[in-house]
Amino acid sequence: MQHVRHAACAPFSMFMRKIAFTATMTLAALSLCCSCGSKTDHAASAADTTASSQSNAPYAEAALTNTYTATLAGKHFEITVKREADQQLPVVTDEVGKQYYDNRVQVDITADGKPFYSHAFTREAFAGFATEQETVGCVLLGMAFDSERSDAHALRLGAQIGQVGIEEGPAFIVEIPLDGGAASIVRDKQQDTTGDDGMSE
């Protein structure tokens, strides 16, 4: 807020006092209008800059969580698969220069209510099962429980990497042994990674 300081002066006549008061108020009003206009212009400029900055930011897919249940080998399993964009991962650029945040997929499994398996997957986990050409411009699209391929020996999840919006690319199978052994990844030759509920919106 601006403060207008009034300098000390000799006594005016009543008429001169009115003129002086009117002039002072007019100048103050003009000063206030200029100040408001400046602030408004500055705010508009800042808003434009913010919008431009946001439009240039890499695209992030919406977070997605799916929950599945299965009874295998006499045990009740609950599988939670959560996908979300991770800004800490390297940014992915497609062939036209558009940038995307890559996804991280968290898989948590319980058996009869007790923790059984927990792991966070990134695109890097599948890099050794696809060629570099197949993965250029691709993100980890998601993962999903595959009830048809799961059996008394292992839980199996489908996974896929590909370009955002195209939903095509190399597919994989993540196999999690029910005996507690180490999980493994193989290339899915059938290219069916939709599982029961799909991996993307």
C-alpha positions in Angstrom: 0.0 0.0 0.0 1.4 3.4 -0.9 1.7 6.1 1.6 1.5 9.7 0.4 3.5 12.1 2.6 2.3 15.7 2.9 5.1 18.3 3.2 4.6 21.1 5.8 3.5 24.4 4.2 2.3 27.9 5.0 -1.4 28.4 5.8 -3.6 28.5 2.8 -6.8 30.3 2.4 -9.9 28.1 2.6 -10.2 28.1 -1.2 -6.6 27.2 -1.8 -6.9 24.4 0.8 -9.7 22.9 -1.2 -7.8 23.1 -4.5 -4.7 21.6 -2.9 -6.8 18.7 -1.3 -8.5 18.0 -4.6 -5.2 17.9 -6.5 -3.6 15.6 -3.9 -6.5 13.2 -4.0 -6.5 13.2 -7.8 -2.7 12.4 -7.9 -3.2 9.6 -5.3 -6.0 8.1 -7.3 -4.0 8.2 -10.5 -1.0 6.6 -8.7 -3.2 3.8 -7.3 -4.7 3.1 -10.7 -1.3 2.9 -12.3 -0.1 0.6 -9.5 -3.1 -1.7 -9.9 -2.7 -1.9 -13.6 0.9 -2.8 -13.2 0.1 -5.5 -10.7 -2.6 -6.9 -13.0 -0.3 -6.9 -16.0 2.4 -8.6 -13.9 -0.1 -11.2 -12.6 -1.3 -12.0 -16.1 2.3 -12.3 -17.4 3.1 -14.6 -14.5 0.1 -16.7 -15.3 1.0 -17.0 -19.0 4.6 -18.0 -18.0 3.3 -20.7 -15.6 0.9 -22.1 -18.2 3.7 -22.2 -20.8 6.0 -23.9 -18.4 3.3 -26.5 -17.6 2.6 -27.2 -21.2 6.3 -27.8 -21.9 6.5 -30.3 -19.0 6.7 -34.1 -19.8 3.4 -35.8 -20.0 2.5 -38.1 -17.0 0.0 -40.9 -17.3 -2.7 -41.0 -14.6 -2.0 -43.3 -11.6 -3.8 -46.6 -11.9 -4.5 -49.3 -9.2 -6.0 -52.7 -9.8 -6.6 -55.4 -7.2 -7.1 -59.1 -7.9 -7.8 -62.2 -5.9 -6.9 -65.8 -6.6 -7.0 -69.2 -4.8 -4.0 -71.3 -5.7 -2.4 -74.4 -4.0 -4.9 -74.0 -1.2 -4.0 -70.4 -0.4 -5.9 -67.2 -0.9 -3.9 -64.5 -2.7 -4.6 -60.8 -3.0 -2.6 -59.0 -5.7 -2.4 -55.2 -5.8 -0.8 -53.6 -8.9 -0.3 -49.8 -8.8 1.1 -47.8 -11.7 2.2 -44.2 -11.4 4.5 -41.8 -13.2 7.9 -41.4 -11.5 9.6 -38.1 -12.1 12.8 -39.6 -10.7 13.2 -41.9 -13.7 14.8 -40.8 -17.0 12.4 -38.8 -19.2 11.3 -40.7 -22.3 11.2 -38.9 -25.7 9.3 -40.3 -28.7 10.2 -40.0 -32.4 8.4 -36.6 -32.7 10.1 -35.1 -29.7 7.2 -35.4 -27.2 8.5 -36.2 -23.7 6.9 -38.5 -21.1 7.6 -39.4 -17.5 8.2 -43.2 -17.3 6.1 -45.3 -15.0 6.9 -47.4 -12.0 4.7 -50.3 -11.1 4.4 -51.6 -7.5 3.3 -55.2 -7.1 2.2 -56.3 -3.6 0.9 -59.8 -2.9 -0.4 -61.3 0.3 -1.1 -65.0 0.9 -3.8 -65.8 3.5 -3.4 -62.2 4.7 0.3 -62.3 5.2 2.9 -60.5 3.1 4.1 -62.8 0.3 5.8 -60.7 -2.4 6.6 -57.0 -2.9 8.5 -55.4 -5.7 8.7 -52.2 -7.8 9.2 -52.7 -11.5 10.5 -50.1 -14.0 11.1 -50.4 -17.7 14.7 -51.2 -17.0 13.7 -54.6 -15.6 12.5 -55.7 -19.0 15.3 -54.1 -21.1 17.3 -57.3 -21.4 14.3 -59.1 -23.0 13.8 -56.6 -25.9 15.9 -54.9 -28.5 16.9 -51.3 -28.2 14.9 -50.5 -31.3 11.8 -52.0 -29.7 12.1 -49.8 -26.6 13.0 -46.4 -28.1 10.4 -43.8 -27.0 8.6 -46.4 -24.9 7.5 -46.3 -21.2 6.4 -49.1 -18.9 2.7 -49.1 -19.8 1.7 -51.3 -16.9 1.2 -54.8 -15.5 -1.8 -57.0 -14.7 -2.5 -60.4 -13.1 -3.0 -63.2 -15.5 -5.4 -65.7 -14.0 -5.4 -68.0 -17.0 -1.7 -68.6 -16.9 -1.4 -68.7 -13.1 -1.5 -72.2 -11.5 -0.5 -74.2 -8.4 3.1 -73.5 -9.1 3.3 -69.8 -9.8 1.4 -66.5 -10.0 1.9 -64.9 -13.4 1.5 -61.2 -14.4 1.6 -59.7 -17.8 3.7 -56.6 -18.5 4.1 -54.4 -21.5 6.3 -51.5 -22.6 5.2 -49.2 -25.5 4.5 -45.7 -26.6 1.9 -43.7 -24.7 -1.4 -43.6 -26.6 -0.5 -46.4 -29.0 -0.5 -49.2 -26.4 1.6 -51.5 -28.6 5.0 -52.9 -27.8 6.9 -55.8 -26.4 5.1 -57.9 -23.8 6.4 -60.0 -21.0 5.4 -62.5 -18.3 6.5 -62.1 -14.7 6.5 -65.4 -12.9 6.3 -65.5 -9.1 6.8 -69.1 -7.7 4.4 -70.0 -4.9 7.2 -71.8 -3.1 8.9 -68.5 -2.4 11.5 -68.8 -5.1 12.9 -65.9 -7.1 10.7 -64.2 -9.6 11.6 -64.5 -13.3 10.8 -62.6 -16.5 10.3 -64.1 -20.0 9.2 -62.6 -23.3 5.5 -63.2 -24.0 5.3 -64.6 -27.5 1.5 -64.4 -27.5 1.6 -60.6 -26.9 -1.4 -60.8 -24.7 -0.8 -58.5 -21.7 -4.3 -57.4 -20.9 -4.7 -59.9 -18.1 -8.1 -59.8 -16.4 -8.7 -56.0 -16.1 -6.1 -54.5 -18.3 -3.0 -52.4 -17.5 -4.1 -49.0 -18.6 -7.1 -46.7 -18.7 
